[in-house]
Amino acid sequence: MNGEAPDLDALQARLRHRFARAGLLRQALTHRSFSAEHNERLEFLGDSVLNLAVAAMLYEKLADLPEGDLSRVRANLVKQDTLFQLAVGLGLANVLRLGEGEARSGGSKRPSILADALEAVIGAVHLDAGYPAAEALVRRLFQDMQITPSMQAAAKDPKTELQEWLQGRKMKLPVYRVAGTLGAAHKQTFDVECEIPELGVTERGIGASRRAGEQAAAAAMLLTLKARTK
């Protein structure tokens, strides 16, 4: 919403984490349309923390599952739709700081914005109190979710498929970077590069969020790699 977030105390109670540095939580809830002090760097950090915490949780819960299946289950848990539902459950939509244009266009209900904000909150907790506190938050977020080996049947997203393709050939993971942004602040699209340094191959993709741009770039890379191996 535009202006100051109205009830950060209640949010911290739902998170079960009281911030020593309240500014980190405000930044985590700030979309780029609202301020230059937005949450994208925290989102970047939170994405990595989330993936590590979920990987550790699955390693414990699904002890007999091989690496490839664990990757698919993790992709199911950290995909945008899942994070969006968790963000809605925390009430993040009510405390987001959005620019007027983004707020008018329904930004507080946009899955990509809410999923990104949740990752930013996880990153903020990590900076505020360290990895153990952030990992504990991730485990609380997923504690009521039924996690079973059958989740491996979920369709792979392009990033996961690309990662598995490379891992199966003992190659390093791809490098993603934002090459540019297009459009007004409240309606931007992200031009993202996906590079595989070992192969000297780069592809690009466009999306309404950084995450969507990465998926588009990964999909383009998969097409290129599969064409080369025919």
N, C-alpha and C positions, 0 to 999 in steps of 0.2 A: 504494500500500500504506500501511497505518497505520504511523506512526513515521517515523524519518529514512530518506530514500532511501539505498539501500545502496551504489550504485556510480556516483556522479556522475562519477568520473574516466573510467570506461569510456564513459559517455554522451558526455562531452566529446570523447573520442577519435573516437567515431563521427560526431559533429557536425563534427569537425575545427575546433573552436573552443574555446579555453581561456578561461573567464570570468575577467576581472579582478575582477568583483563577483559572487562565488559566490552571494550572496543572491538575485540576479535569477533564476538558474537554479532555485533551490529554490522561489521564488515561482511561477515558470512551471509547475512540476510540482505545485502545491498547489491542490486542488479546494476549492470554497467549503465543502464539508461537513467539511473538516479544520481550517480556520482562517479568521479574518477577513482575514488577509493572503493572499488567494487570487489566482488567475491571471486573473480576468476582464478587468481593465484591460489587462494585457499581451496578452491574446487580442484585444482591440479594436484595439490598436496593430498587432499582428502580422498581423491580417486585412488591414489597409491596405497594409502593407509587402509581404505576399505577393502581393496583387493587382497592385501596381506592378511588382514584380520579374518576375512571370509575363507581364504585359503587354509589358514591354521584351524579354523573351526571345522571345515570339511575334512581336513586330514585326521582330525580326532573322531568325528562322527561317522565317517564313511571309510573305515580303516581298510576295507578290502577292495576299494575301487581303484582302478589304474589311473595313471596321470591324465590320459586323454578324457576319460569320463569325468574326473574331478574338474577339469577345465570347463566342461560343458555345464556341469551343475553350478559352478561358480558364475559362469556367464548368465545363467538363468536368474541367479540371486542379485547380481549387480547391474542387470539391464535397466534401461530407463523406466519401463513400466513398473517394475518392482520398487525402485527407489521413489517413483512418483507416489505410489500407494503409501509407502512408509512416511513420506513427507506430508501427505494429506493427514495421516493419522496423528502426526505430531502437531498439526495445525500451523505448518509453516506458511501456508497461503495467507493467513491473517496477519503475519508479522513481516512479510517481505517489504523491502523498500524499493519501489519502482518509480521510474519517471512517469510523468502524467500521460504521455502517449502510450507507453507500455501498459499502464494501469487501465486506461480506457479500452485497449484492445484485448483485455482479458488475460494479461500476463500472469496474474496470480493463480490462474487455473491451468497454465500451460505446462504440460508434463516435463518438457526439457528444462524450464526455468526452476521448477520445484525439485527435480532430480539433482540438478546442478547445485542448488542451494543446500540440499541435504549433504552432498559431498563436501561442500564448503564448511558446513557446521562440523563435520567430522574432522576436517583439517584444522579448524579453529580449536577444537578440543585438544587435538594433538599438540598444537603450539602452546596452549594454555597450561596443560598439565602432563604432557608426555604421551608416549605411545600406549602404555598400559591403560590410561583413562580412555583414550580413543578406542582401543580394542574392546574395552568393557562396554562402551556405548554401542558399538557395532553388534556385539553379542546380545545386548538387550533389545536392539531393534529387530533382530531375527529370531528371538527366543520363542515366539509363538508360531513361527512358520514351520510347516511340516517339511523337513529336509530328508529326502529319501533317494536311493540310487535311481529310482524311476525318473527323476528330474533330468537325467542324462538324455532322455528322449526328446527334450526340447530342441527345436530347430536352432542350428548354430547361427549366430550373427556373423557378418563378414570379418570383423576383427578377430573373433575367436577362431574362425575357420582358417584365416591367414596365419595366426599364431601356431595352430596345430600343423599346418602345412610346413612351416619353417622348422618347428621343433622336430617333426618327423624326419627332417633332412639334416638335423644337428646344426641348424643355423641360428644366428642371433635374432632376437625379436625386432620388428620394424620400428622405425623412428617416425613419430608424427610431429608435425609442426604447423602452426597457423601461418599460411603464406600471406593472408590479407583478409580484410573484412569489407563487405559491400553494404551500402544502404544506410538509412538513418539509424541512430543509436537504438531506437525502440523496435526496429524491424530489420536487424542485420542478418546477413548470411555470411558463413565462414568458409573461406577457401583454404582447404587443408591439404598438405603434402604428406604422402606416405613414402618413406624411403627404405630400401633394403641395401645398406652399404656394401654387403658382401657380393651382391649381384650387380651393383651399380645401376639399380632401377629405381625410378621415382614416378609415382602417379599422384593425381590430384582428385579431390572430390569437394562438392559444395553441399552445405547443409545449413539448416536454420539455427543450429547450435554447434559448438565445437565438437561435441560428441557425434552429432549427425554427420558433420563433415568428415570426421575420422572414419565412420562406418562407410561413407560413400567412397572415400579414398581407398580403404581396404578392399571394397568390392571391385574397384577399378584395377587394383593391384592383382587380385585373384584372377581376373580375366586375362591379364597380361601374362602371368605366370603359367596359367593353364594352356594358353595359346603357344607359349614357348616350349612346353613339354609334350606337345602333341607329336 
